[in-house]
Amino acid sequence: MPKPDAALLDPARYVHTCSIPTRYGDLDPNRHINNVGLIRILEDARLRFILDCKPDGGTLYDWQIMTASLATEFLGQSYYPDPMDVKAAFSHIGNSSFTMVQLALQQGRPVALVTTVIVWVVKDRPTAIPEAFRAALEPYMLQP
């Protein structure tokens, strides 16, 4: 597998950061946070990011979004009890989908890079993203 784009490993390009606590229950037998635990942490951070964008004044239960694709690159080991600092930004906003990039850091070290494509759906079909929702996402684009 090719190495990730080095530009995506620059924390300064991301417009949002949240800190997610790690849990003892996420450890594997080698005392590392296991991949499933890390994915859960990133899922939590992903939803917090979208909520912080405050799209159209709605709530998570008002939005008709679903994950269409999730690609995770594990870059290093992570450990309990240090929190995970998750950087996030949108890298693309299309007609019916948007792409989010997350960089997970622990003690300043990159441990994961995640790219998620999220689709706006109505009646289980991709539909144009409402303008108010789109406008709320635009200020959170990945910085050059």
Beta strands, then each sheet from edge to edge (+ up, - down):
strand 1: 16-20
strand 2: 65-74
strand 3: 84-93
strand 4: 97-106
strand 5: 109-122
strand 6: 125-126
sheet 1: 1+ 3- 4+ 5- 2+
sheet 2: 1+ 3- 4+ 5- 6+
end
